[in-house]
Amino acid sequence: MPMKLTVADLKSLKALLRYARELIDDAANTSRAADDTARHIRLRSLSRQVDDELDSLAQSLAAAERAAKS
C-alpha cells in the first residue's frame, strides 16, 4: 500500500532535499579545488538529479495544497 504524504511532509522533504543539494554543491566545489575532475562531474550530476527531484516535489506539493483547499 503506497504511503500518503501530507503537505507538511512534502514541505519537510523539500527542505531536506535543498539542504542535501547545498552539501553536494559544497563537495563538488571542494573536489574542483582539489583537481578531482571525475568526482566533481559525478557530484554535479547528482546535484542536477536532486534539482529534478525538487522540481517534481514542488509540483506534487502544489497539487497537494490545491487538494487540501478543495
C-alpha positions in Angstrom: 0.0 0.0 0.0 1.5 3.4 -1.0 2.3 5.8 1.8 0.3 9.1 1.8 2.3 12.2 2.5 0.8 15.3 4.0 1.6 18.8 2.8 3.8 19.2 5.9 5.7 16.0 4.9 6.3 17.3 1.4 7.5 20.7 2.7 9.9 18.9 5.1 11.2 16.7 2.3 11.7 19.7 0.1 13.7 21.4 2.8 15.9 18.3 3.3 16.5 18.0 -0.5 17.6 21.6 -0.7 20.0 21.1 2.2 21.3 17.9 0.5 21.9 19.9 -2.7 23.8 22.5 -0.8 26.1 19.8 0.7 26.6 18.2 -2.7 27.4 21.6 -4.3 29.9 22.3 -1.5 31.6 18.9 -2.0 31.7 19.5 -5.8 33.4 22.8 -5.3 35.9 21.2 -2.9 36.6 18.4 -5.4 37.2 21.0 -8.2 39.6 22.9 -6.0 41.5 19.6 -5.3 41.6 18.9 -9.1 39.4 15.8 -8.7 37.6 16.3 -12.0 35.8 12.9 -12.1 34.4 13.4 -8.6 33.4 17.0 -9.5 31.5 15.8 -12.6 29.7 13.0 -10.6 28.7 15.4 -7.9 27.4 18.0 -10.4 25.3 15.2 -12.0 23.9 14.3 -8.6 23.1 17.9 -7.9 21.1 18.1 -11.2 19.3 14.9 -10.2 18.4 16.5 -6.8 17.2 19.6 -8.7 15.0 17.4 -10.8 13.5 15.8 -7.7 12.9 19.2 -6.2 11.0 20.3 -9.3 8.9 17.1 -9.1 8.3 17.6 -5.4 7.3 21.2 -6.0 4.7 20.0 -8.5 3.4 17.4 -6.0 3.3 19.9 -3.2 1.3 22.4 -5.3 -1.2 19.7 -6.2 -1.5 18.6 -2.6 -2.0 22.2 -1.4 -4.7 22.6 -4.1 -6.4 19.4 -3.0 -6.2 20.4 0.7 -8.0 23.7 -0.1 -10.8 21.8 -2.0 
